[in-house]
Amino acid sequence: MTSGIYGSNKKGLNIEVSKSQYQALYDLMIHAYNTNYYHDRLDTQTFDNLFDNICNAKETYLSSSVKGV
């Protein structure tokens, strides 16, 4: 795989959330883990990767299209 200046050349999705929305998402992930909710929907590695990506979020300025700010 070739890497560019922004990392891999794979496309993905990026979402913008406020700090309180991020906290709610984080709390939902913790709840999903604690209740084994994800076991019927995702394999463990996919869930762990998703949670890692959420934990690695970086603070940025939000665009004007973000709802609930």
PLY file of the C-alpha trace (Angstrom):
ply
format ascii 1.0
element vertex 69
property float x
property float y
property float z
element edge 68
property int vertex1
property int vertex2
end_header
0.00 0.00 0.00
1.27 3.43 -0.90
1.21 6.21 1.68
0.73 9.85 0.84
1.19 12.98 2.90
-2.07 12.26 4.74
-1.38 8.59 5.53
-2.85 5.78 3.46
-4.59 6.28 0.14
-7.68 4.50 1.48
-10.87 6.52 1.65
-12.87 6.65 4.85
-15.38 8.84 6.64
-14.84 11.76 8.97
-17.53 13.11 11.29
-17.63 16.35 13.22
-19.04 16.28 16.74
-19.04 18.68 19.65
-17.25 17.78 22.87
-20.53 16.75 24.51
-21.50 14.64 21.47
-18.07 12.99 21.58
-18.54 12.20 25.27
-21.95 10.65 24.51
-20.39 8.53 21.73
-17.59 7.44 24.06
-20.12 6.54 26.78
-22.15 4.52 24.25
-19.04 2.57 23.28
-18.26 1.85 26.94
-21.85 0.69 27.48
-21.66 -1.52 24.37
-18.47 -3.07 25.71
-19.77 -3.56 29.25
-23.02 -5.19 28.07
-21.43 -7.20 25.23
-23.84 -5.45 22.87
-21.34 -5.48 20.02
-20.76 -9.29 20.05
-23.86 -9.94 17.92
-22.98 -7.17 15.46
-19.20 -6.85 15.15
-16.21 -9.07 15.67
-13.99 -8.07 18.59
-11.16 -6.71 16.42
-13.51 -4.43 14.46
-15.01 -3.12 17.71
-11.57 -2.57 19.23
-10.37 -0.73 16.11
-13.47 1.47 16.15
-12.95 2.28 19.82
-9.25 3.01 19.22
-10.17 5.44 16.45
-12.70 7.17 18.70
-10.10 7.45 21.47
-7.59 8.91 18.99
-9.89 11.77 17.99
-8.20 15.14 17.61
-9.66 18.47 18.62
-10.42 20.80 15.73
-12.57 23.76 14.82
-16.10 22.76 13.84
-17.70 23.79 10.58
-20.95 25.73 10.56
-22.87 22.64 9.40
-22.44 20.76 12.70
-25.80 20.25 14.44
-26.44 20.55 18.16
-23.48 22.74 19.03
0 1
1 2
2 3
3 4
4 5
5 6
6 7
7 8
8 9
9 10
10 11
11 12
12 13
13 14
14 15
15 16
16 17
17 18
18 19
19 20
20 21
21 22
22 23
23 24
24 25
25 26
26 27
27 28
28 29
29 30
30 31
31 32
32 33
33 34
34 35
35 36
36 37
37 38
38 39
39 40
40 41
41 42
42 43
43 44
44 45
45 46
46 47
47 48
48 49
49 50
50 51
51 52
52 53
53 54
54 55
55 56
56 57
57 58
58 59
59 60
60 61
61 62
62 63
63 64
64 65
65 66
66 67
67 68
